[in-house]
Structure formats: C-alpha cells, structure tokens
Amino acid sequence: MCETYSKDGTPHPTNKRYSCDRIMERVMDEENPEFAIEQEYTLLDYDGHPFGWPKSGYPGQQGPYYCAVGATNVFGTQISEAHYKACLYAGLCVSGSNAEVMPAQWEYQVGPCPGIAMGDELWVSRYILHRAAEDFGVIVTLDPKPMPGDWNGAGGHCNFSTSRMKADNGMKVCLYHLSHLISFVTGTVLNFRYFQGSV
C-alpha cells in the first residue's frame, strides 16, 4: 500500500519509500533508528462542522475535554475505540489513544517502530481511521487548523531515537542535531497554521 512501481518492476520516481528504505537499511544495525508518531485528527459531520458541536454556536471553552470522559466532554469515543481495535486486529503497533484539547479532536499513537516501518504503519492506520469513521457516518480530517480562532490545532508529532541517543551522554547527540531539525520545520505553511491560534 505504501510503494508504487513502474510497469517494468522498477520503483516509480515518486516512490520515496524505496529510497528511504535503502537509507534505513544502511544505518539499521549501527544506529537502530526508531520512530513513534502521535497522530491528531478531528471528527466532522457531513456539513464540515465538528462532530458533536452545537449546530449554531460553539461548545464551552477548551479545558475539560483533554483525556476526558462523559458524554458532555467527549465526542467520538466509539469511533476512536473502533479505530484502535481495528489497528490492533491488523497487527499494527498502536500504543494508545486519547481525547484531545478541542472537543471532537482525538489522538492515537503509533510505534515505536524501527526504521521504515513507521511510515508503513502510519499510512495503514490512517486508512483504517477513515474506514472506521465511515461506519459511523463521520468524516476525519488531518487539517492542522480545522477551526479558526482560539481552538486547538491538530498535528502529527514525531518522536525519534537512535542507539547513540539512548546511550550514555545521549543528550549531547540530541543537542548536536537540534539545529538540523529546526531547519526542517521553520516557516512551513502547515506549521504556521497549526501554531497560530488566530489563523
């Protein structure tokens, strides 16, 4: 599901998984790179309005919804649980699920997974999420800012480690690479929309 090939059996130029896998294979034995993703998402009704929200107006302020229980605080528990169980049944490495800060917003955790497996498991888990929500007549969006104003954004947070990062003096390795990581996320449109509450 995660790779594309040309008619002659060679990797298609858009198949970035193939080249990534070659890199992971080169470093797997020495570095043992592991990834985990915290995937946030928002549930929507067919009209694009957040699932469970009043049709005219808004729910109460954010605060009581995070990791909450109770029909007045969480919207979509059955969907979240159906997705989680389906992922486990499919053999995916999912490790948790919780209600998020904005009502109708959820998160699930995939991993930790070695190397290229993280991408595979994330893509398949997203497919299962959309399919599970379909059974409930609900739409899933991964939009980083589904509601304007002072409503929490949704992201996909990546956790990463290597053997050297987990060894003695691992913090020095982390700090050395911090500047490299910052250059990847600074100024992108999606990150701007996620972190700007007024957008």
C-alpha positions in Angstrom: 0.0 0.0 0.0 2.9 2.3 0.6 5.0 1.8 -2.6 4.5 2.4 -6.3 6.3 0.7 -9.2 6.5 1.2 -12.9 5.3 -1.4 -15.4 8.9 -2.8 -15.7 9.0 -3.5 -12.0 11.4 -0.7 -11.1 10.5 1.8 -8.3 8.4 4.8 -9.7 10.2 8.2 -9.5 7.6 9.2 -6.9 8.3 6.2 -4.7 10.2 7.9 -2.0 9.7 4.9 0.3 12.1 2.9 -1.7 15.0 5.3 -1.4 14.2 5.9 2.3 14.3 2.2 2.9 17.7 1.9 1.3 19.0 4.6 3.7 17.4 2.9 6.7 19.0 -0.4 5.8 22.4 1.2 5.8 22.1 2.6 9.3 19.8 0.0 11.0 22.5 -2.2 12.6 24.6 0.6 13.9 22.0 3.3 14.8 18.8 1.3 15.2 16.6 4.4 14.3 13.1 4.2 16.0 10.1 6.4 15.3 6.8 7.0 17.0 4.0 9.3 15.8 1.3 11.0 17.8 -1.3 11.5 15.1 -4.0 14.0 15.9 -7.2 14.3 13.9 -10.7 15.9 14.1 -14.0 14.3 13.5 -16.5 16.2 11.4 -20.2 15.8 10.4 -21.0 15.7 6.7 -21.5 19.5 6.8 -17.9 20.0 7.9 -18.9 21.1 11.4 -17.0 19.3 14.2 -18.8 16.2 15.3 -20.9 16.7 18.4 -20.7 20.5 18.4 -23.9 22.6 18.6 -25.1 23.4 15.1 -25.4 27.1 16.0 -22.6 28.3 18.2 -19.7 26.6 20.0 -19.2 24.2 22.9 -17.7 25.5 26.2 -14.1 26.7 26.3 -11.3 24.3 26.0 -10.1 22.7 29.2 -12.4 19.9 30.3 -12.1 17.9 27.1 -8.5 16.7 27.2 -8.3 13.0 28.1 -11.8 13.4 29.4 -14.8 11.0 29.8 -18.5 11.7 29.8 -21.0 12.5 27.0 -20.8 16.2 27.6 -17.0 16.3 27.4 -16.0 13.8 24.6 -17.5 13.3 21.2 -16.5 10.2 19.2 -15.3 7.8 21.8 -16.8 4.8 19.9 -15.0 5.9 16.7 -11.7 6.2 18.5 -12.1 2.8 20.1 -13.2 1.1 16.9 -10.2 2.5 15.1 -7.8 1.4 17.9 -9.2 -2.1 18.0 -9.1 -2.4 14.2 -5.4 -1.3 14.2 -4.6 -4.0 16.8 -6.5 -6.6 14.8 -4.5 -5.6 11.7 -1.3 -6.2 13.7 -0.2 -2.5 13.8 2.0 -1.2 16.6 -0.5 1.3 18.1 0.2 2.1 21.7 -2.6 4.5 22.8 -5.4 6.8 22.1 -6.9 9.8 23.9 -9.3 12.7 23.5 -7.6 16.0 22.7 -7.9 19.6 23.8 -10.6 20.6 21.3 -13.8 18.7 21.5 -14.2 16.2 18.6 -10.4 16.1 18.3 -8.5 12.9 19.1 -5.0 11.5 19.0 -3.6 8.0 18.6 0.0 6.9 19.0 1.8 4.6 16.5 5.1 3.0 17.5 7.8 2.9 18.4 8.7 1.2 15.1 12.1 0.5 13.6 13.2 2.4 10.5 10.8 2.4 7.5 8.1 0.5 9.4 6.9 3.8 11.0 5.7 5.2 7.7 4.0 2.0 6.7 2.2 1.7 10.0 1.1 5.3 9.9 -0.3 5.2 6.4 -2.3 2.0 7.1 -3.5 3.3 10.4 -4.8 6.4 8.7 -6.7 4.3 6.1 -8.2 2.3 8.9 -9.2 5.5 10.7 -11.1 6.9 7.7 -12.7 3.5 7.1 -13.8 3.2 10.8 -15.3 6.7 10.8 -17.2 5.9 7.7 -19.1 3.2 9.6 -20.3 5.9 11.9 -21.2 8.4 9.2 -18.4 10.7 10.3 -15.6 12.4 8.3 -12.0 12.5 9.5 -9.7 15.5 8.8 -6.0 15.8 9.4 -6.2 19.6 8.8 -3.8 21.3 11.1 -6.3 24.0 12.0 -9.8 22.8 11.3 -11.5 25.6 13.3 -10.4 29.2 13.2 -9.9 31.2 16.3 -8.8 30.0 19.8 -9.3 26.3 19.1 -6.5 23.8 19.4 -4.8 22.7 16.2 -4.1 19.1 15.1 -0.7 17.8 14.2 1.4 14.7 13.8 4.2 14.8 16.3 7.2 12.6 15.6 9.4 11.0 18.3 12.7 9.7 17.2 15.7 8.0 18.8 18.8 6.1 17.8 21.1 3.8 19.8 23.5 6.7 20.4 20.7 8.9 21.7 19.7 6.3 24.3 23.3 5.6 25.4 25.4 7.4 28.0 25.8 11.1 27.0 22.9 10.8 24.6 21.7 14.3 25.3 24.9 15.7 23.6 23.9 13.8 20.5 20.4 15.3 20.7 21.6 18.8 21.1 24.1 18.5 18.3 21.3 17.6 15.8 18.8 20.2 17.2 19.8 22.9 14.7 19.3 20.5 11.9 15.8 19.6 13.0 14.8 23.3 13.4 15.7 24.0 9.7 13.1 21.4 8.6 10.1 22.8 10.4 10.6 26.6 10.4 8.3 28.6 8.3 6.2 26.0 6.6 2.6 26.8 5.8 1.2 23.8 7.7 3.2 24.5 10.8 2.2 28.2 10.7 -1.5 27.3 10.6 -1.0 24.7 13.4 0.7 27.0 15.8 -1.2 30.3 15.1 -4.5 30.3 17.0 -5.9 33.3 15.2 -5.4 32.0 11.7 
